[in-house]
Structures are given as C-alpha cells and as structure tokens.
Amino acid sequence: MRLSKFFGQTLREAPSESDSASSQMLVRAGYVRQLAAGLYSYLPLAHRSLRKIEQILREEMDAIGGQEMCMPVVHPAEIWQESGRWYEIGDEMGRFQDRKGRDLVLAMTHEEVVTSLCKSEVRSYRQLPQTVYHMQTKFRDEPRARGGLIRVREFVMKDSYTLDRDFDGLQSQYEAHYNAYHRIGARLGLNLVAVQSDPGMMGGKVAHEFMYITPVGEDSLAICEETGYASNLDVATFQKIPDPAGVPEPLTRIHTPGQSTIAKVAAFCGVSPRQTGKMVFYMGDFGEAEPPRLIAVCVRGDMEINELQLRYAVSAQALRPAEAEEIMAAGCIPGYASMCDIDRTKALLVADDLIPESANLVVGANEKDWHYTGANYGRDFTADIVAPIALAYDGAPDPIGGKPLQIVRGIEVGNIFQLGTRYSASMGATYTDENGKGFPIVMGSYGIGVGRALACVAEEYSDEFGMDLPISVAPYQVILVSLGRTGEVHEAAETLYRQLLAAGIEVLYDDRAVSPGVKFADADLRGIPLRCTVSSRSLKRGGAEFGRRRSKEPAILPLEHAVEQIQTGIAECFHELNQRLKHPPTWASQSESA
C-alpha cells in the first residue's frame, strides 16, 4: 500500500479525550477516530490489525473443535425475558422498539441466542459435546467509557459457547478454553494472568478473567507469585489472623472530642487500628422483594469493605452509600457509630467474620465525641449476618500458603464462565439421554474483546515515539521508506516495492513528497516492526538500510538479495514471538500450583 494514497493521517499531538497511552498512540498513528463517547471508527491500519487478531482467535478456537457461525446483533426481547436477564440488567442494556412496538435488544452477549438455537438444533446426547463461536458486534451502554478502546460502548467480541451433557464435559471444554486463551495471549505478545472472578450478570458459579497487568488497568487484582494464587479483588480471599484475644475488658464509655476517623481515634486511645471497629453504612436495593433498607456494616478498623461480597451476603440487587440523615434515623452518628445501642429495627446489621474473633475493640458510642473501649462481640453487640466481607489488601496472607498478596491493576482481555444449566433450564433447551430421558444442556461461555486486545498490545508496545507492535498484530510487516522523489533512489524503491508485493510481503510504502523527518516520525508512530529505507546514502553503501523499528545500526541489504533477507527478518520476528508458545500457562500447571 502506498502512503500517498492512504486514508488516515498521523497527528503530532493526541486529542484531549485520549486518557491512556494506547488511546493516544492509536489516535496519533491514525488507527482510530472517536465518533462519540465510547464509539470509534477503525481506519485501515486498525482494521488490518483487528483482522489479524480475529484470525489468531479463529485458529485457536478451531484447534479446540470450535465451529464458526454468526448470530444477529438485534434480539427479540422475549428470549431475554425468558432467561430473566431482561429484568436483571439495568441501563447498560440497549432496549428499543420496532415500528410495530415490539421490544428489541442490542446484543450485549449471545447466551440467549445460542440457547434458543439449541432448542431447535440439539435433540440427542449423540450431538454433544459441541463448541460454536462467532465474532460479532456488541453494545453496552457504559456509564463511563474510558481508555480509548479499553472500555467502549460498541465493540466486536469473539464469544464461544460450549454445549455438554454433564458437568464433566463442561469442565473439559472449560480447561481447553483456559489453555487456548493463554496461547492467544502469547501469540498477541501479551502475558495474560488468569484470575478467579465473579460471574456477574452471566450467571453460573465458576469464572476466570484473563488479565493484562498494567498500572492503567481498571480492575484491581490480588495475586501471589509464590503460590500462584490470582483473583479479582472482588472475589479474593485471604487468611484472617485475629489478634490475641486476651481477657475481656469492661465496656467503658470515653470522651473523644473531634476524633471521628479510625486513625484519629486509634491515636487518641493509644491503640492500633487493628484494635478498632469501623462502621460503614449503605442503603440496599432489594428490588420488588422488599423496600430499600439501611445496612450497617462493621469491619476491623484496618480493613475495607468488599462491596460485592456484602451485596451477596445481604442478597441486595444494588448498594449505595447511605446519607447522613439515613444513618441518624437509626440512632447512629456518622463518625461515632457502632453496633452498640443501635436501633436494630431500622437497620440490617452485618459484621465481617473477623469481628467475633477480635476482642476489646474501640468502637463508636453512637453519640458525638464519645467512643467505647473494651467492646466484645456477643456480649456488647451482635449482628444479623456474619460473613467474610473484608476486602483483601496488599500484604494480606494468601489463602493457599499464607504468603503476601500483591494488589495490582489489570485490564480484562477475556473471560470464561461455567454457565451450567443457568440458561438451558430456564429456556427449555434439553437433550435426551440413552434412555430417552430429557436433561438441560450444560453450557459454558467464553469471550475476548478484539478491540480491547489491540488496545492492550498498543499499551504494552509503545514508547515516547510511537508503537512497536508484534509482527502478529502489526497492520504491515515492513514499512518501505523512499528518500528520493526522482532518479536512481526513486527507481530502486519502486522496484523493491513491486518485488516485495510479488513475494507476498505485507508492505506499507512511504512514497510521499514530504521530508525525511516526517517520514521517519510517522514510521515510528505507526508501529510497523521492520523498516527498509532507500536513500542516496544507502545506495552508495551498497543497497537499502534494513532493521527493526528504531534500530541504531540498520544493516545494508544488497538490492538483489533484499527480498530474501527481509523474509528472513520477518521469520525471525515470528520465531521470537513463538518462543512464548513453548511453555504457556495451562489449567494443569495452575491446578498444581494451587
């Protein structure tokens, strides 16, 4: 492709809305343009890279027995109502009506469609197991699109679905996807970490996310390199070690003027925050089951609350921080609250499971400027629910071997879910066994965001000058730069360009009438891994300069052997990348470490 005919321009400065390195580089290099918040056009460079990512996904899915198909973007509301998710998902779902007033849905994912197809296409156990997949547009009305392609509203996802007769079959296909996703990461040049995760709106009980670790990630993860433990922070567990109980002290009311935070009251009383009890208040939304209710939560003063686990513990659909007046309506004073003397008819009381094992805590006295010392669970206060609702923290002992956890940030590239019979049972997708008895099909769901994968690669392989993409993802393998507009240099570059095309090499040819500085700056931005330059200087030295992007000492290729040596350079790039495939993480290896 000649750059003189190319659609898409580079930018010297990134637009103000670009809020990550990948977003800035993809915009500046002319890969993407934002149409509106979370909506992007993919220009020719990005389109080529996305097709390459899709091909890697396709090859890995085919390798584990996947069959490619295609399902609609627009769904009738009835199938989502049948599964129940129409009522469970809020404003993220794109709902609209056709001209006849029928409710329709813009696809967020395709579990309902696959399940509907199972009802017509699967009859007998002899047709199982099956794996089907497609690459299709999805829409999720994100409340806050961010990070360029990292969190968008419209995107393409590879989603695959497994169909089995029992959970042993599901487990086998789940493990195959787990291994395939690590191979995909290796082929993209990304080190992905598989972490335990919450199934969320997908349902089921087992799920993993495949994370690219980066400080700009939007997810928090708890990992331990020593034991191999890895989990999304929302579902992370850790060993809780109570302080020595000691002899219960009497409950004593003390004056603590102005000491309304854990740090202040601990210092005032001469104790560690570990010896205090922290109260946090939420309003719980329970849907139609019951009206909103105040939830009073107690954790040890040195810990924070895991809101997802709290929501599960109280069976709430949603939580929000309580307002001061809502807290005071239960007889509590913000900054001085505790479960002691609380009006239990006006709040649901929840305590972390470490609280009953913690003796002689300093807690609020539910009166401004007053606290209690010597508070003990069971004697001085109790809770309606005791559950593990404390958030894992940096340095917490991991649940496998008690080694320190690290809290890091990551971007979710892919996810896998064991759905079980969540959809097949509710939608009537069954098969008959050898005895003619019907059973719901056991399902799994597996997704990878194609655009998000490109964003993560751009994030990983960028520097101050632009991108240096892996050859598996780069839109072209080689950029050919001509520093002559006429004469010998021009003719040599034109000849080499035609030879490269004839050899099947993906080449972007910079034949523009601009300065060398502009050409080299644009080449740096666009991230093509190999560069070949034809100039009067290179011809005097014996041919064309050739090397990796920003190579300080490019080699001189004799023009008569340039194509062969460029092919060798391409092969070397693929060889380096393929070294990652020698020992990728597998389900077996992670099971052994756990």
C-alpha positions as CSV (number, residue, x, y, z in Angstrom):
1,M,0.0,0.0,0.0
2,R,1.3,3.4,-1.0
3,L,1.1,6.1,1.7
4,S,0.5,8.7,-0.9
5,K,-2.9,7.0,-1.5
6,F,-3.5,6.1,2.1
7,F,-6.7,7.0,4.1
8,G,-5.9,8.3,7.5
9,Q,-3.4,10.8,8.9
10,T,-1.0,10.9,11.8
11,L,-1.2,13.5,14.5
12,R,1.6,15.2,16.3
13,E,-0.5,15.7,19.5
14,A,-3.2,13.4,20.9
15,P,-6.7,14.8,21.4
16,S,-7.6,15.8,24.9
17,E,-10.1,12.9,25.3
18,S,-7.2,10.4,24.9
19,D,-6.7,9.2,28.5
20,S,-4.3,6.3,28.2
21,A,-1.0,5.6,26.3
22,S,-2.8,3.1,24.0
23,S,-5.5,5.6,23.2
24,Q,-3.1,8.4,22.5
25,M,-0.9,6.2,20.3
26,L,-3.8,4.6,18.3
27,V,-5.2,8.1,17.6
28,R,-1.9,9.8,16.8
29,A,-0.9,6.9,14.5
30,G,-4.1,7.1,12.5
31,Y,-5.6,3.8,13.6
32,V,-8.9,5.1,15.2
33,R,-11.0,8.1,15.4
34,Q,-13.7,8.8,18.1
35,L,-17.2,9.4,16.8
36,A,-18.7,9.9,20.2
37,A,-18.1,8.7,23.7
38,G,-17.3,5.0,23.5
39,L,-17.9,4.9,19.7
40,Y,-14.9,4.5,17.4
41,S,-14.2,4.3,13.7
42,Y,-11.4,1.9,12.8
43,L,-9.3,3.3,10.0
44,P,-7.4,1.0,7.6
45,L,-4.4,0.4,9.9
46,A,-6.6,-0.7,12.8
47,H,-8.9,-2.7,10.6
48,R,-5.9,-4.8,9.4
49,S,-4.7,-5.3,12.9
50,L,-8.1,-6.3,14.1
51,R,-8.5,-8.8,11.3
52,K,-5.1,-10.3,12.3
53,I,-6.3,-10.6,15.9
54,E,-9.5,-12.2,14.8
55,Q,-7.6,-14.7,12.7
56,I,-5.5,-15.8,15.7
57,L,-8.7,-16.2,17.7
58,R,-10.2,-18.2,14.8
59,E,-7.3,-20.5,14.6
60,E,-7.2,-21.2,18.3
61,M,-10.9,-21.8,18.5
62,D,-10.8,-24.2,15.5
63,A,-7.9,-26.0,17.2
64,I,-10.2,-27.0,20.1
65,G,-13.0,-28.0,17.9
66,G,-14.9,-24.8,17.5
67,Q,-17.3,-24.2,14.6
68,E,-17.6,-20.6,13.4
69,M,-21.1,-19.2,12.9
70,C,-22.8,-15.8,13.1
71,M,-25.7,-14.6,15.2
72,P,-27.7,-11.4,15.0
73,V,-26.9,-8.1,16.8
74,V,-30.6,-7.3,17.3
75,H,-32.6,-9.8,19.5
76,P,-36.2,-10.0,20.4
77,A,-36.8,-9.1,24.0
78,E,-38.7,-12.4,24.6
79,I,-35.6,-14.5,24.8
80,W,-34.0,-12.2,27.3
81,Q,-37.2,-12.2,29.3
82,E,-37.3,-16.0,29.1
83,S,-33.8,-16.1,30.6
84,G,-34.7,-13.5,33.2
85,R,-31.9,-11.1,32.3
86,W,-34.3,-8.6,30.8
87,Y,-35.3,-7.8,34.4
88,E,-31.9,-8.1,36.0
89,I,-29.8,-5.8,33.7
90,G,-30.2,-2.1,34.1
91,D,-29.4,0.8,31.8
92,E,-26.4,-0.9,30.2
93,M,-28.8,-2.8,28.0
94,G,-29.7,-1.1,24.8
95,R,-33.5,-1.5,24.5
96,F,-35.7,-0.2,21.7
97,Q,-38.9,-0.9,19.8
98,D,-39.5,-1.6,16.2
99,R,-42.2,0.2,14.1
100,K,-44.8,-2.3,15.4
101,G,-43.9,-1.6,19.1
102,R,-42.2,-4.9,19.7
103,D,-39.4,-4.7,22.3
104,L,-35.9,-5.4,20.9
105,V,-32.4,-5.7,22.4
106,L,-29.0,-4.7,21.1
107,A,-26.8,-7.7,21.8
108,M,-24.6,-7.4,25.0
109,T,-23.7,-11.1,24.5
110,H,-25.3,-14.1,22.9
111,E,-26.1,-16.7,25.6
112,E,-29.9,-16.4,24.9
113,V,-29.5,-16.8,21.1
114,V,-27.3,-19.9,21.5
115,T,-29.7,-21.4,23.9
116,S,-32.6,-20.7,21.6
117,L,-30.7,-22.4,18.7
118,C,-30.1,-25.4,21.0
119,K,-33.8,-25.9,21.3
120,S,-34.1,-26.4,17.5
121,E,-30.7,-28.0,16.7
122,V,-29.9,-30.3,19.6
123,R,-32.1,-33.3,20.3
124,S,-29.9,-36.2,21.5
125,Y,-26.8,-36.8,23.6
126,R,-25.2,-38.1,20.4
127,Q,-25.0,-34.5,19.2
128,L,-22.9,-33.4,22.3
129,P,-20.4,-32.1,23.0
130,Q,-20.4,-29.0,20.7
131,T,-18.4,-25.7,20.6
132,V,-19.7,-22.9,18.5
133,Y,-18.3,-19.3,18.2
134,H,-18.6,-16.1,16.3
135,M,-17.1,-12.6,16.1
136,Q,-19.9,-10.1,16.3
137,T,-20.7,-6.6,17.3
138,K,-21.9,-6.0,20.9
139,F,-23.4,-2.9,22.5
140,R,-23.3,-2.0,26.2
141,D,-24.3,1.5,27.3
142,E,-21.4,2.0,29.6
143,P,-22.0,4.9,32.1
144,R,-18.4,6.0,31.6
145,A,-16.5,5.0,28.5
146,R,-12.7,5.4,29.0
147,G,-9.3,4.4,27.9
148,G,-9.9,4.6,24.2
149,L,-10.7,1.0,23.1
150,I,-10.4,-0.3,26.7
151,R,-14.0,0.5,27.7
152,V,-16.3,1.3,24.8
153,R,-20.0,1.1,24.1
154,E,-19.8,-0.7,20.8
155,F,-17.2,-3.4,20.2
156,V,-16.5,-6.7,18.5
157,M,-16.1,-9.7,20.7
158,K,-15.2,-13.3,20.0
159,D,-17.7,-15.2,22.0
160,S,-17.8,-19.0,22.0
161,Y,-20.2,-21.4,23.7
162,T,-19.8,-25.0,24.7
163,L,-22.7,-27.5,25.0
164,D,-22.3,-30.7,27.0
165,R,-24.4,-33.4,28.6
166,D,-22.9,-33.1,32.0
167,F,-20.5,-31.0,34.2
168,D,-17.5,-33.3,33.5
169,G,-17.8,-32.4,29.8
170,L,-18.2,-28.7,30.7
171,Q,-15.0,-28.9,32.8
172,S,-13.1,-30.4,29.9
173,Q,-14.1,-27.7,27.5
174,Y,-13.6,-25.0,30.1
175,E,-10.0,-26.2,30.5
176,A,-9.5,-26.3,26.8
177,H,-10.6,-22.7,26.5
178,Y,-8.4,-21.8,29.5
179,N,-5.4,-23.2,27.7
180,A,-6.4,-21.6,24.4
181,Y,-6.7,-18.2,25.9
182,H,-3.1,-18.3,27.2
183,R,-1.9,-19.4,23.7
184,I,-3.9,-16.4,22.3
185,G,-2.1,-14.1,24.7
186,A,1.3,-15.5,23.7
187,R,0.5,-15.0,20.0
188,L,-0.5,-11.4,20.6
189,G,2.7,-10.8,22.6
190,L,0.8,-10.4,25.9
191,N,1.5,-12.1,29.2
192,L,-2.0,-12.8,30.4
193,V,-2.8,-13.7,34.0
194,A,-5.9,-15.9,34.7
195,V,-7.7,-14.8,37.8
196,Q,-10.7,-16.1,39.6
197,S,-13.6,-13.8,39.0
198,D,-17.3,-13.1,39.8
199,P,-19.7,-14.5,37.2
200,G,-21.8,-11.3,37.5
201,M,-24.7,-11.0,35.0
202,M,-23.6,-14.1,33.2
203,G,-24.6,-16.5,36.0
204,G,-23.0,-19.8,36.9
205,K,-20.6,-20.4,39.7
206,V,-17.1,-20.6,38.2
207,A,-15.4,-17.9,36.1
208,H,-11.9,-16.7,35.2
209,E,-10.7,-13.4,33.7
210,F,-7.6,-13.1,31.6
211,M,-5.8,-10.0,32.7
212,Y,-3.1,-7.8,31.2
213,I,-1.3,-6.4,34.1
214,T,-0.8,-2.6,33.8
215,P,-0.9,0.4,36.1
216,V,-3.7,1.9,33.9
217,G,-5.9,-1.1,34.4
218,E,-9.5,-0.5,35.7
219,D,-9.6,-3.8,37.7
220,S,-7.8,-4.5,40.9
221,L,-6.3,-7.9,41.3
222,A,-4.9,-9.9,44.2
223,I,-2.0,-12.1,43.2
224,C,0.7,-14.1,44.9
225,E,3.7,-15.1,42.7
226,E,5.0,-17.6,45.3
227,T,1.8,-19.7,45.5
228,G,0.2,-18.9,42.1
229,Y,-2.9,-17.5,43.7
230,A,-4.7,-15.0,41.5
231,S,-8.1,-13.4,41.9
232,N,-10.1,-10.4,41.0
233,L,-10.1,-8.3,44.2
234,D,-13.9,-8.5,44.3
235,V,-13.7,-12.3,45.0
236,A,-10.3,-12.6,46.5
237,T,-10.0,-14.4,49.8
238,F,-7.2,-14.2,52.4
239,Q,-6.2,-15.7,55.7
240,K,-7.6,-13.7,58.6
241,I,-5.4,-13.7,61.7
242,P,-7.0,-12.3,64.8
243,D,-5.0,-10.5,67.4
244,P,-4.6,-12.5,70.7
245,A,-7.9,-12.4,72.4
246,G,-6.8,-11.6,75.9
247,V,-9.2,-11.2,78.9
248,P,-12.4,-9.3,78.0
249,E,-12.3,-5.8,79.4
250,P,-15.3,-4.0,80.7
251,L,-17.2,-1.8,78.2
252,T,-16.1,1.7,79.0
253,R,-17.5,4.9,77.6
254,I,-14.8,7.6,77.0
255,H,-14.8,11.2,75.8
256,T,-13.2,11.5,72.3
257,P,-13.7,15.1,71.2
258,G,-13.2,15.6,67.4
259,Q,-11.9,12.0,66.9
260,S,-14.2,11.0,64.1
261,T,-11.9,8.8,62.0
262,I,-10.2,5.5,62.7
263,A,-6.7,7.0,62.5
264,K,-7.6,9.8,64.9
265,V,-9.4,7.7,67.5
266,A,-6.8,4.9,67.4
267,A,-4.0,7.5,68.1
268,F,-6.2,9.2,70.8
269,C,-6.7,5.9,72.6
270,G,-3.2,4.7,72.1
271,V,-4.1,1.5,70.1
272,S,-3.5,0.1,66.6
273,P,-6.3,0.5,64.0
274,R,-6.4,-3.3,64.2
275,Q,-8.0,-2.9,67.7
276,T,-10.9,-0.7,66.5
277,G,-14.2,-1.4,64.8
278,K,-15.1,0.5,61.7
279,M,-18.8,1.2,60.8
280,V,-19.9,1.9,57.2
281,F,-23.5,2.4,56.1
282,Y,-25.2,1.6,52.9
283,M,-28.7,1.7,51.5
284,G,-29.6,-1.7,50.0
285,D,-31.9,-2.0,47.0
286,F,-33.8,-5.4,47.2
287,G,-35.9,-4.9,44.1
288,E,-39.6,-5.8,44.4
289,A,-38.8,-8.3,47.3
290,E,-38.7,-5.6,49.9
291,P,-38.3,-1.8,50.3
292,P,-34.8,-0.2,50.4
293,R,-33.1,-0.7,53.8
294,L,-30.2,0.7,55.8
295,I,-27.3,-1.8,56.1
296,A,-24.9,-1.2,59.0
297,V,-21.6,-2.9,58.4
298,C,-18.7,-3.5,60.8
299,V,-15.1,-4.4,59.8
300,R,-11.9,-4.2,61.7
301,G,-10.5,-0.6,61.6
302,D,-7.5,-1.5,59.4
303,M,-9.7,-3.1,56.7
304,E,-12.1,-2.0,54.0
305,I,-15.4,-3.5,52.8
306,N,-15.7,-5.7,49.8
307,E,-19.0,-4.3,48.5
308,L,-19.6,-7.2,46.1
309,Q,-19.4,-9.8,48.9
310,L,-21.5,-7.5,51.1
311,R,-24.2,-7.3,48.4
312,Y,-24.2,-11.1,48.1
313,A,-24.3,-11.6,51.9
314,V,-27.4,-9.4,52.2
315,S,-29.0,-10.6,48.9
316,A,-29.3,-7.0,47.6
317,Q,-29.6,-6.1,44.0
318,A,-27.5,-2.9,44.5
319,L,-25.9,-0.8,47.2
320,R,-25.2,2.9,47.6
321,P,-23.5,4.8,50.4
322,A,-26.1,6.0,52.9
323,E,-26.7,9.7,53.5
324,A,-26.1,11.2,57.0
325,E,-29.8,11.6,57.7
326,E,-30.5,8.0,56.8
327,I,-27.8,6.9,59.2
328,M,-29.1,9.2,62.0
329,A,-32.6,7.8,61.5
330,A,-31.3,4.5,63.0
331,G,-29.9,6.3,66.1
332,C,-26.3,6.4,64.8
333,I,-24.0,9.4,64.5
334,P,-21.6,9.4,61.5
335,G,-18.0,9.2,62.7
336,Y,-19.1,7.8,66.1
337,A,-21.3,4.9,65.2
338,S,-21.2,1.2,66.2
339,M,-23.5,-1.7,66.6
340,C,-23.7,-1.0,70.3
341,D,-27.1,0.5,71.2
342,I,-28.2,0.7,67.5
343,D,-31.9,0.5,66.8
344,R,-32.0,-3.0,65.2
345,T,-35.5,-2.4,63.7
346,K,-34.1,0.3,61.5
347,A,-31.0,-1.4,60.1
348,L,-29.7,-4.7,58.9
349,L,-26.5,-5.4,60.9
350,V,-23.6,-7.2,59.1
351,A,-20.2,-8.0,60.6
352,D,-17.1,-9.3,58.9
353,D,-16.3,-12.8,60.2
354,L,-13.1,-11.5,61.9
355,I,-15.1,-9.2,64.2
356,P,-16.4,-12.1,66.5
357,E,-12.7,-13.1,66.9
358,S,-11.5,-9.7,67.8
359,A,-11.6,-8.8,71.5
360,N,-11.7,-5.4,73.3
361,L,-12.3,-3.2,70.3
362,V,-12.6,0.6,70.4
363,V,-15.9,1.4,68.7
364,G,-18.3,4.4,68.5
365,A,-20.8,5.1,71.2
366,N,-23.5,6.5,68.8
367,E,-23.0,9.9,70.3
368,K,-20.9,12.7,69.0
369,D,-17.4,12.9,70.6
370,W,-17.9,9.6,72.5
371,H,-16.5,6.1,72.0
372,Y,-16.5,2.7,73.8
373,T,-13.4,0.8,74.7
374,G,-13.5,-2.9,75.6
375,A,-16.3,-3.8,73.1
376,N,-16.7,-7.5,72.6
377,Y,-18.9,-9.3,70.1
378,G,-21.6,-11.4,71.7
379,R,-21.5,-9.6,75.0
380,D,-21.8,-5.9,73.9
381,F,-23.2,-6.2,70.3
382,T,-24.2,-8.8,67.7
383,A,-25.0,-8.8,64.0
384,D,-27.8,-10.2,61.9
385,I,-25.3,-11.6,59.4
386,V,-21.7,-12.6,59.9
387,A,-19.8,-13.1,56.6
388,P,-16.4,-12.7,55.0
389,I,-16.9,-9.1,53.7
390,A,-13.5,-7.6,54.3
391,L,-11.5,-6.6,51.2
392,A,-8.2,-8.2,50.6
393,Y,-5.3,-5.8,50.9
394,D,-1.7,-5.5,49.9
395,G,0.4,-7.8,52.0
396,A,-2.5,-9.9,53.3
397,P,-1.7,-13.6,53.7
398,D,-2.9,-15.5,50.6
399,P,-5.4,-18.4,51.2
400,I,-3.1,-21.1,49.8
401,G,0.2,-20.7,51.8
402,G,-0.2,-17.5,53.8
403,K,2.3,-15.7,51.5
404,P,1.9,-11.9,51.0
405,L,-0.6,-10.9,48.4
406,Q,0.1,-8.1,45.9
407,I,-2.7,-5.8,44.8
408,V,-2.1,-4.8,41.2
409,R,-4.1,-3.3,38.4
410,G,-5.1,-5.0,35.2
411,I,-7.2,-4.9,32.0
412,E,-9.6,-7.7,31.3
413,V,-8.8,-9.1,27.8
414,G,-11.0,-12.1,28.0
415,N,-13.2,-14.2,30.3
416,I,-14.6,-17.7,30.6
417,F,-17.7,-18.8,32.5
418,Q,-19.2,-22.2,33.5
419,L,-22.8,-21.4,33.0
420,G,-24.1,-24.8,33.8
421,T,-27.8,-25.0,33.2
422,R,-28.5,-21.3,34.0
423,Y,-29.9,-20.7,30.6
424,S,-30.9,-24.1,29.3
425,A,-33.1,-24.8,32.3
426,S,-35.0,-21.5,32.1
427,M,-35.4,-21.6,28.3
428,G,-36.1,-25.2,27.9
429,A,-33.0,-26.3,25.9
430,T,-32.8,-30.1,26.6
431,Y,-31.3,-33.3,25.2
432,T,-32.4,-36.8,25.6
433,D,-30.1,-39.4,27.0
434,E,-29.7,-43.1,26.1
435,N,-32.9,-43.9,28.0
436,G,-35.0,-41.2,26.3
437,K,-35.0,-39.0,29.4
438,G,-34.6,-35.3,29.0
439,F,-32.0,-33.1,30.7
440,P,-31.0,-29.5,30.3
441,I,-27.8,-28.9,28.2
442,V,-24.8,-27.9,30.3
443,M,-23.3,-24.7,28.9
444,G,-20.1,-22.6,29.0
445,S,-19.5,-19.1,27.7
446,Y,-16.1,-17.6,26.7
447,G,-15.3,-14.1,25.4
448,I,-12.4,-12.0,24.2
449,G,-12.7,-8.3,23.2
450,V,-11.0,-7.8,19.8
451,G,-10.5,-4.0,20.1
452,R,-9.5,-4.3,23.7
453,A,-6.9,-6.8,22.8
454,L,-5.5,-4.3,20.3
455,A,-5.5,-1.6,23.0
456,C,-3.6,-3.8,25.4
457,V,-1.0,-4.6,22.7
458,A,-0.6,-0.9,22.0
459,E,-0.3,-0.2,25.7
460,E,2.5,-2.8,26.1
461,Y,4.4,-2.0,22.9
462,S,4.7,1.8,22.9
463,D,7.3,4.3,23.8
464,E,7.7,8.1,23.6
465,F,7.9,8.0,19.8
466,G,5.0,5.7,19.0
467,M,4.3,2.0,18.8
468,D,6.4,-1.1,18.0
469,L,3.8,-3.7,17.5
470,P,4.4,-7.5,17.4
471,I,4.5,-8.8,13.9
472,S,1.4,-10.9,14.6
473,V,-0.6,-7.8,15.2
474,A,1.1,-5.0,13.2
475,P,-1.0,-4.0,10.2
476,Y,2.0,-4.4,7.9
477,Q,5.2,-6.4,8.3
478,V,7.5,-3.9,6.7
479,I,7.5,-0.2,6.0
480,L,9.5,0.8,3.0
481,V,10.7,4.4,3.1
482,S,11.9,6.2,-0.1
483,L,14.0,9.3,0.4
484,G,14.1,10.1,-3.2
485,R,11.3,11.6,-5.4
486,T,13.0,11.0,-8.7
487,G,16.1,9.4,-10.2
488,E,18.0,6.4,-9.0
489,V,16.6,6.4,-5.4
490,H,13.1,6.6,-6.6
491,E,13.5,3.8,-9.2
492,A,15.2,1.5,-6.7
493,A,12.5,2.0,-4.2
494,E,9.7,1.4,-6.7
495,T,11.4,-1.8,-7.9
496,L,11.9,-3.1,-4.4
497,Y,8.2,-2.3,-3.6
498,R,7.0,-4.3,-6.6
499,Q,9.3,-7.2,-5.6
500,L,8.0,-7.2,-2.0
501,L,4.4,-7.3,-3.2
502,A,5.2,-10.1,-5.6
503,A,6.8,-12.1,-2.7
504,G,3.6,-11.8,-0.7
505,I,5.2,-9.5,1.9
506,E,2.9,-7.1,3.7
507,V,4.5,-3.7,2.9
508,L,3.5,-0.1,3.5
509,Y,5.4,2.1,1.1
510,D,6.0,5.7,2.1
511,D,6.3,7.4,-1.3
512,R,5.0,10.7,-0.2
513,A,6.5,14.1,-1.2
514,V,7.4,15.0,2.4
515,S,10.6,15.5,4.4
516,P,12.6,12.5,5.7
517,G,12.0,13.7,9.2
518,V,8.2,13.4,8.7
519,K,8.6,10.0,7.2
520,F,10.7,8.6,10.0
521,A,8.4,10.2,12.7
522,D,5.3,8.7,11.1
523,A,7.0,5.3,10.7
524,D,7.8,5.4,14.5
525,L,4.2,6.3,15.3
526,R,2.6,3.6,13.2
527,G,4.4,0.7,14.9
528,I,5.4,-1.4,11.8
529,P,8.1,-3.7,13.3
530,L,10.5,-3.7,10.3
531,R,11.8,-0.8,8.3
532,C,13.6,-0.7,5.0
533,T,15.0,2.7,3.8
534,V,16.2,3.5,0.3
535,S,18.3,6.7,0.0
536,S,21.2,8.0,-1.9
537,R,23.4,7.3,1.1
538,S,22.2,3.7,1.4
539,L,22.8,3.1,-2.3
540,K,26.3,4.4,-2.0
541,R,26.8,1.9,0.8
542,G,25.6,-0.9,-1.3
543,G,21.8,-1.2,-1.2
544,A,18.9,-0.4,1.3
545,E,19.0,0.0,5.0
546,F,17.0,-2.6,6.9
547,G,16.3,-3.3,10.6
548,R,13.9,-3.3,13.5
549,R,12.0,-0.1,14.3
550,R,14.4,2.5,15.7
551,S,17.4,0.2,15.2
552,K,20.5,2.3,15.7
553,E,22.6,0.2,13.3
554,P,20.4,-1.0,10.4
555,A,22.0,-3.5,8.1
556,I,22.7,-2.8,4.4
557,L,20.9,-5.2,2.1
558,P,22.2,-5.6,-1.5
559,L,19.1,-4.8,-3.6
560,E,19.4,-8.1,-5.5
561,H,19.1,-10.0,-2.2
562,A,16.8,-7.6,-0.3
563,V,13.6,-9.6,-0.6
564,E,15.1,-12.8,0.7
565,Q,16.8,-11.0,3.7
566,I,13.6,-9.2,4.5
567,Q,11.8,-12.5,4.5
568,T,14.4,-13.8,6.9
569,G,13.8,-10.8,9.1
570,I,10.1,-11.4,9.2
571,A,10.7,-15.1,10.0
572,E,13.0,-14.1,12.9
573,C,10.2,-11.8,14.3
574,F,7.7,-14.6,14.3
575,H,10.3,-17.0,15.8
576,E,10.8,-14.7,18.7
577,L,7.1,-14.3,19.3
578,N,6.6,-18.1,19.0
579,Q,9.0,-18.7,21.8
580,R,6.2,-17.6,24.1
581,L,4.2,-20.7,23.0
582,K,6.8,-23.2,24.3
583,H,5.6,-23.0,27.9
584,P,2.3,-21.1,28.2
585,P,0.4,-21.4,31.4
586,T,-2.1,-24.3,31.4
587,W,-5.0,-25.4,33.5
588,A,-2.9,-28.3,34.7
589,S,0.0,-26.1,35.7
590,Q,-2.2,-23.6,37.6
591,S,-4.0,-26.5,39.4
592,E,-0.7,-27.9,40.5
593,S,0.4,-24.5,41.9
594,A,-2.9,-24.2,43.8
